[in-house]
Amino acid sequence: MLEIKNLHVAIDGKEILKGIDLSVKPGEVHAIMGPNGSGKSTLAAILAGRNTFEVTKGSVKYLNENLLDLAPEDRARKGIFLGFQYPVEIPGVSMVNFMKTAINEQRKFNNLEPLSASDFLKLMREKKEIVEITSSLTNRSVNEGFSGGEKKKNEIFQMAILEPRLAILDETDSGLDIDALRIVANGVNKLKNKDNATIIITHYQRLLEHIIPDFVHVLYKGKIVRSSSKELALELEEKGYEWLKD
Amino acid sequence: MSAEQDQILDQVTSNDYKYGFYTDIEVDALPKGLNEDIIRMISEKKSEPEFMLEFRLKAYRHWKTMKMPNWAHLKLPEINYQDIIYYAAPKQRATYNGLEEVDPELLATFEKLGIPLEEQKHLSGVAVDAVMDSVSVKTTFRETLAELGIIFCSFSEAVQEHPDLVKKYMGSVVPYTDNYFAALNSAVFSDGSFCYIPKGVRCPMELSTYFRINAFNTGQFERTLIIADDDSYVSYLEGCTAPQRDENRLHAAIVEIINHDNAEVKYSTVQNWYPGNKEGKGGIFNFVTKRGICKGDNSKISWTQVETGSAITWKYPSCILKGENTIGEFYSVAVTNNHQQADTGTKMIHIGKNSRSTIISKGISAGFGQNSYRGLVKVLKNADNARNFTQCDSLLLGDQCGAHTFPYLEIDNESAIIEHEATTSKIGEDQIFYCNQRGINTENAIGLIINGYAKEVLNKLPMEFAVEAQKLLQISLEGSVG
């Protein structure tokens, strides 16, 4: 589904990713761990199409297409979802309006009729249960005045509605208390199936107790220095990243 | 003027002939220029009673003593007032019995301008009084309104048929001495709308007037007078569009509203005149004086405006809160893109006890646009417990545009409570990218964000207007980011 080959990425001439290789197949969950500044969020942003970065070398194939040639909105319409580390507030734009616009853009792209208002509201109701969020949240403006936990739940809620093929969750666990963490993790688990894949970017092993990854990769100074099974996460938790330095 | 336009004008006018406005017109336009003879001719063309001519002449003589105001945050061009045609009326010929006899091309023009005179309007319950080149051309729903005693007609017609009301109220809120453009308008105004809502009547439909400027080099000087008698209510819509044109044109309108006891008037505007091209060439100069007086106790005036057009906008819809417990509201969205300039805001004059006012102003600047909010809150000595809340937000798209805020407060009563909030923000790339990532392209993302920003104001518009205004906001900012 996703093939990253020798990806080099720079910002203002400074190289941040220095040759990433990663292969993700349908049905898989990959965890990418690593210390601050190792390039985790840059990887997520580059996959989603953020234009503040420059790809200097390498390629990314997604569903046999050159992902880097696609506009961010087209990537989204083709099923790439980024759960933001810091979801922005959009004052005055209701969640209902926002999500309705988003899903209908996606449907239009796939030559489907837009959802009727009643079908859309039904969909909202269904998906709300997955992340245990209340109507009061979806009646508010996008992320406006949301607590940290609410913002993260809201990301998973949007993911539930858009049903991406490839979800990239950028530190979705940061700033979550135990209950919110469980809810978010449950949401991700419920949405998982054999056709979609998830990349979880995280600092801590904590989230991986709830979402069991098939692979754990350690990103360090712009390179994946170690790839292994889920046990690697436990080892990291115990020994820290210093241990991988050599 | 092209033959096609000529034809359209002919048809339009002929359609209106049956109302008998202009039975004796042979020429299309008076010569260029402004002097007492021109004013006499205008008055004569319109068969006006003597008091109108006197009013015009007094206004003209006063105007001659005045100078164009330069206090606004605007780069004003020289305007040659002798190079303007002050009166143009279309010729009239045959008559039609109904819309089906009207040239489809004309109907298509109206359609493009968003003036659906035909059945859909009928169904949506809006009465339309279209002003095309200084002469009212079509009025619908008049019979329904007449049954309730509501008068809704062109200003010229009101002068003929209701001279007492005109004489009593015209200039009572905006005297011709008020300002330079008010004086000019009072001298030369050609037409406009007149509305009277009798005691205890709630107008059952939105009253709507569409203006446009079409004839070559013709300034347009409308005048609107709305009188709401005791315990009455009316919602009035004014929408403007103008076809693209390459020379600057002057527009100086006056709107006066008079509210008696317990009356409520809601006045909504969507202004979309030609703003000039990307380089700032052409476009309408829009100098408007709008003011309402809450004369009676417990009366209310609410101004809502969405200003997206014009090269220059100079406009301060205001409320004089004279009665006790009166309410004044001003909700505004003003967009300046490319080289557009807007200096707009309001004046809330608190005279009566317990009078309250709310000001919500949302400026949006893009390109090289300059957008200023200018607002006065004045509380007079006897206005005990007056309250004002002002919120004044500016949104910037890009780094070449400007947003400015000029709030004035003159408070002469210690019990007044005045609040002022102001913010300036930019549309963030983060916000746009967030939308992109959900599958929404940049253009739609900006539309979404802008409409979210302006929601408090758009929500005040009547439903059908709100939809139009949302689209307009997005269209007027197309290509300004990214």
HADDOCK unambig.tbl for C-alpha pairs under 7 A between the chains (distance, minus, plus):
assign (segid A and resid 48 and name CA) (segid B and resid 437 and name CA) 6.68 0.50 0.50
assign (segid A and resid 72 and name CA) (segid B and resid 436 and name CA) 5.69 0.50 0.50
assign (segid A and resid 72 and name CA) (segid B and resid 437 and name CA) 5.84 0.50 0.50
assign (segid A and resid 73 and name CA) (segid B and resid 436 and name CA) 4.53 0.50 0.50
assign (segid A and resid 73 and name CA) (segid B and resid 437 and name CA) 5.52 0.50 0.50
assign (segid A and resid 73 and name CA) (segid B and resid 438 and name CA) 6.65 0.50 0.50
assign (segid A and resid 73 and name CA) (segid B and resid 439 and name CA) 4.12 0.50 0.50
assign (segid A and resid 73 and name CA) (segid B and resid 440 and name CA) 5.73 0.50 0.50
assign (segid A and resid 73 and name CA) (segid B and resid 441 and name CA) 5.66 0.50 0.50
assign (segid A and resid 74 and name CA) (segid B and resid 439 and name CA) 6.37 0.50 0.50
assign (segid A and resid 76 and name CA) (segid B and resid 437 and name CA) 5.42 0.50 0.50
assign (segid A and resid 76 and name CA) (segid B and resid 438 and name CA) 5.70 0.50 0.50
assign (segid A and resid 76 and name CA) (segid B and resid 439 and name CA) 4.89 0.50 0.50
assign (segid A and resid 77 and name CA) (segid B and resid 439 and name CA) 5.21 0.50 0.50
assign (segid A and resid 81 and name CA) (segid B and resid 437 and name CA) 6.90 0.50 0.50
assign (segid A and resid 82 and name CA) (segid B and resid 437 and name CA) 6.93 0.50 0.50
assign (segid A and resid 88 and name CA) (segid B and resid 430 and name CA) 6.81 0.50 0.50
assign (segid A and resid 88 and name CA) (segid B and resid 431 and name CA) 6.13 0.50 0.50
assign (segid A and resid 90 and name CA) (segid B and resid 431 and name CA) 6.68 0.50 0.50
assign (segid A and resid 90 and name CA) (segid B and resid 449 and name CA) 6.63 0.50 0.50
assign (segid A and resid 91 and name CA) (segid B and resid 452 and name CA) 6.01 0.50 0.50
assign (segid A and resid 91 and name CA) (segid B and resid 453 and name CA) 6.29 0.50 0.50
assign (segid A and resid 92 and name CA) (segid B and resid 452 and name CA) 3.77 0.50 0.50
assign (segid A and resid 92 and name CA) (segid B and resid 453 and name CA) 5.49 0.50 0.50
assign (segid A and resid 92 and name CA) (segid B and resid 455 and name CA) 6.10 0.50 0.50
assign (segid A and resid 93 and name CA) (segid B and resid 448 and name CA) 6.82 0.50 0.50
assign (segid A and resid 93 and name CA) (segid B and resid 449 and name CA) 6.70 0.50 0.50
assign (segid A and resid 93 and name CA) (segid B and resid 452 and name CA) 4.51 0.50 0.50
assign (segid A and resid 102 and name CA) (segid B and resid 438 and name CA) 5.61 0.50 0.50
assign (segid A and resid 102 and name CA) (segid B and resid 439 and name CA) 5.63 0.50 0.50
assign (segid A and resid 102 and name CA) (segid B and resid 440 and name CA) 5.85 0.50 0.50
assign (segid A and resid 105 and name CA) (segid B and resid 439 and name CA) 6.10 0.50 0.50
assign (segid A and resid 105 and name CA) (segid B and resid 440 and name CA) 6.36 0.50 0.50
assign (segid A and resid 106 and name CA) (segid B and resid 439 and name CA) 6.19 0.50 0.50
